[in-house]
Amino acid sequence: MGAAIPEFHLMQVDQQWHGYRRGHQLISSTIELEPRDQDLIDKLSDASGSPRPGEMFAPYLTVYPLPSGRFSVIARTWQDLNATRSGTVFTRSLLVPTELWATAPSVRPFFETLSTQDITKERAQIVTTASSWEPLNEPGLGQLVEALFLERAATLAAFGYGSVEEITGRLLQSLWPSRRASMAICTFALSPRLLPERDFDVVFAPDSARSRFTRWAGRKVNASLEGGFTRHEWTAQLQAHIFIDPNPSLRALDEIGALDAGDRNDGSALRLSLLWSDLRSKAHSSPTALLGMLDILSSLGRQPWSVPEVQGLIIRFLSESSSSPTPDNWRFVVLLVRKLGDGIPLSVIRSVFKAGRLIARSLPALVIRANDDVSTTTLPHLLRPPVAQGLADLDEDKFVITLRGCLPDVIVSLMKESPSFSTAVATSLNDDADAVLVKQIADLVAGDPLAAKRSIGGLAKGARSSIVAPLLRAAIQGAPASNFGLLARNVLAANARSRSAIIDTLIEASREMLQKDVLLREALVAPSVSEGDQIILELSRDRTSIKWLVDARFVHADRLSSLLLTIISTESDADLRELLREGRIKDALIEASLSGLPGSGKAFVRLLRLLPVAAPSAASLLRQARVTLSESEYHDASMQLLDQLLSLDPVPHADLLDPLLANAEPARLVSVALSTAFDGAQVGRNVAAIAQSKSVARFIPIVDQINRRLTDRRTGGYGQAGYDGWARILRLARKSHPEALLRSVDAALNYALTRVNEPAGAVVAAAFPLVYARLKKDSVPDVPNNLITAMIMLPLSLITDWDKAKSARHGVVDEFLRSKWEPVELLRAGVDAHIPRKILGYLIGRPGGMAYLRRIESGVRSYPEPGRTVLKAALDDFHKSGS
């Protein structure tokens, strides 16, 4: 095969010519430039300084960029020996588009194009091909290399150099594009050369012109002063690349693209490339070299992952450090992670996490030390989670020791990074001695919303002691409300004792954050039923919450009953009454109290007392509970329902009323049964029930109270059964407790006498004998001996209508005649007063008396025994007497 054909590019380049025409001026041009560009070319195309008289100089090159940035100028200047004025020059300038100049494979064709002074009106035709250079080896080249690339950036004035055009060509050829485009260089300067805003980068000057550079602000080198030694380790390497290689290119030394960084046009970019190469050669055995490589990449704005080899070294050294946890390795890991930047691959993240976790687990005291340049509070973010996790891996005793050696801000910084660490903190702080540390941590968390948000989940899981309640409270207050359900679940999932303050904190937070329903739901499924119930009961203080609880379908019936029974037992009367107004809640509370019997007896009794239900419903409840209630509880329940039961018809509810009559305190029962809250008919039914009860004897001692309550009601309306019952009580009292009866019997008689249109005759018949006996004062019918004493003590002023026994007899007969009372009761009054002949004798003498007598006789025939026999005997006696 033949030799490869070199690649070439043909370009047309504008050009200008300057010379002496009544002064130095533009002679010809193929392009019209911006004024500022043209002004600079006009200036720099003139002589580079004033030659001494008779001084001759060879043509020289000037290369520089124009202010507009559109073109770079490559110019050659000749001394004009034909001009009439000494010191004049002729300059031909090529205006090469900046990008083409910066990337041209060779600069030699441009120099060769400038070999003639021919003036034309055509653009220059330039063929750019890669071309080789002859080796160049002359004194002072090392100084040039060091000054341009290995030392602080500065303009350079080089004196005493011979092959300046070859030096310039090789130098420009070797430069990377951005540097070549900005380079300003002149191969022969008799004085400093200036661009609008800076000096030329490099000017070569003869030794004779040195005095003109006394104010040169840049660096100066002299080829004749090079001592054969170098100041930098890369001097020889660069000198060979630039001046010995046939195709000089500094980019060949750039393994990482440092020379392509747009903001580095000086030697610093090249130095980075050289340093990278050195570090890369050492990196496989030196972790420090790897850190240096990362610094270089960072300075170039590149991520370590852009170099696969670097990523592999990072993973390797992290693994080695974690397998041998030492203080030095820990510091290396911290420094390494600080240099990783963003966009870290998952494989590296895993390695960092593994190393941080293992070292923290092995050297906990070291990683939390606060007086270190790698203290926990200054750790790179990527390393904090594994460190926190590694500390959380410690056994509890070792963790407690480590924790108590931590500064509070260190603890908080780690809590933000690991829920497990937060959990371990909450679990470990369970001693009274930790209260101060808890307070310090809580204060920091309260002022750091991010710490609160990130740590609350872990704290909730570990909150097993009331000691950490302040910390939990601070974290909850800083956490978003949307997280409340999760944190409540975590708190309730922890199994611990004596943490009432924790539960109180949770309850308080639910109210403040308007999350009561959320907490109620979590409490219902909490592993600890007792804690869940504590929360439920504390939050169920209003109708809405309890209704929610009652309607929650996922609550087991037994648990719901237990909760509701507690509510019945603990709520105030006012609050419980309020709850019982809600039908669904009322039904649930009743059901709970009934289903819990017999153990719920007290709750049932209390509920009955406060229930706003109708009397029949209350009676029904009492019947349901009767079988399982103890005797005392049933009595209490009955008493709670006293008002309601005594408002019922006693006949169908005798099963409930009879125990009341047998056990209730008589005075209280009478007070309720005869209350003005009931109408007369109900009072009458209650009186009848008392009178017909087997326990009626219990009420006889308070007959005066019964009389007083019945006579205080002006409206009457007790009905037949009521008046009959009242009469029976009076008769029983007359026999067993006459003293009590005498205190109120006259009032009873007066009351009954005024009720001529009501069936009150039995009361008149029962009361009259005692009043009559008192008036007579000479005989007391069928009463104990002590009745006489009682009668004597009775004030006469209570009876005003009859001042004599006779008038009393006649008055009673007259009242019967004009009333609707049962006629037979008149005979009963006479029999009990032992004056049946006198009563009947007066009766038949009154208008209508005989007819009334026949009605009495008819009534006797239907009168119940044993009274009928006595009454019939009295009638027979009256008829036999012929009265």
C-alpha angles and dihedrals in degrees: 000000000000127000116285115264109242116243113247138182128206116213135175114222129193117233143190135203125211128188146138115303106148085323134351109306148142111288102178140353140181093205140043110228135197111274095249092050092047093048091055094049090047089053101043094043088068122085116301090232141333112291119220117256109288093005114146126199137182123244112282139199129241121190123181143138122253120239094248091060091227098106143028117212122223108184138173121205126202128194106249104224093172096060119107090230122065120236095033122138141195119222132191114196130194115208103208119184105254097238092050092049093047094052102033109132090226137016095202096087090059092052091047092050087059093057092103135051096217113146115215138159092233131092115253117261109221127182111202116201132158107267133181128234131220115248113269120209120167137130121286099028092114090055090052092051093049094045094048102039115010104047138053111304111266139141114269133221111192119196131193100015119148114196094042096154092052090044090051093046094050092043094051091042091055097049124103115244101263092048095046091050092055099038117116113192137163124192095205123031124167089186137007114299121219139202119202093272106015148019124268112276094231131012124178113211136177118251088247090066096053092104090061090061098058091115094044106135095200135069124296128207132181122204092212093056099059106122099201095257131099130222097208134054092228097050097096093043093053094042090055093048093049105036107021107037112089090226105036113205127156089192088075087070093052110094096166105038096255090144091058093060104117096216096054114075098147135072094281091080091053092046089055090054092049092046090049091055092050094047092046090057090055101035097091090064103025124062088192090061089054090054089053092051090052090052090053093050090048092052088053092050091245129134119236089239090068086076110055092198091059093051090054092050091050093054091045096051092044089054092048092049094050092048090054107035108196132148090254092050090048091054090048091052091050093049091045094052091048088061098049098090123188136328093041113185117245092244091058092045089054091050092049091049093049094048095045093046096048095045093046090050091049099039106027095153091053099049094050096045109127100198095064133097086239097045119159094252091058097043116127111261094247092059098048098075095052091045091051091047092048091053090047088055091064119106113261097258094050091044092053091052091048093046094052088053092055127096112240093244090054090052092050093048090055093043087061090058105045133034088199091058091049089050091050091049092052092045095049099047097079104119127092087236089065094061094096093050091047090053092051093049091045092053091052093047091048089058095044114064092185091055090049093049095047099040102042095084093053094041090052092054093051101039099118101137132056087230090080095048093105090053093048090048092052092048094048092050091054096044123090117261090237089070095052096096093053095047091047089052090050093049093049092046091064113096111219145126133233098025101126090135089059092053091045089053091052092049093048091049092051089057095046093047094042090241101127094125091050092052092046091055092049092046091054091059097035115133090230105065092190093056091043091051091048090056094043093050093046093050096040095079098118138054095253095053094046091047088053089051093048092048095046102113095196094064113104112242095235092051092046090052091050091051093047092049089054090051090051091051099044108036119094119252091252094050093045091050088052091052092048090060089071106083097212093047092045092053092048093049092049091048091049093049092049097043091050095057135158089023093046095054096119092048090049092051092050092048092051090054093055101034113120092212133130118265095253091054091049090050090051091052092050091051090051092053098039096089095055101034119097117242093257093045091049090051090049090048092050091050090050087055095041095115093047097044092048089053090062130087102270095214100067091034098047090119089066099035099048093064089048092052090047097049112018120101101264098223092051093046092049090048090056099035093053096036120142086234087080126066121246094261092056091046088051091051091050092049089050091049091052092046094049095043122109085232096057091115089069089065100046095084089061095046089125089059090049091050092047094051093045095047093045090067105085094190099065112184096148094145130221095295092047096052091043090052091049089051091051091052090051092051092048090048091049089062103038108023109021092154091062092043096051090059091067111012095101089054089051091050093048090049093050093046090059092053096076092147094050129071091259097127094106090059091051090049092049096046101039099071093060094046092046092049090052091052093050093045090189103083135021115203118229098330133127119267093255091062089079090060090048092050092051089054092051111102113243090212089078091070112056105150096068122038093173136044092237094055088047091055093048092045093054092049091049092050091051091051094055096039136079092237123130105272092219089066089067089060089046090054091051094046093049090047090048091238105101093136092051092048095047093039091056090043097058090050091060123085108274090011096128092052089049090051090055088053089052090052090050090050093051091058091060097036113118122248142289088029095051094066092051092048094047090051090053091052093048090050091051093051093046091052089059091226 
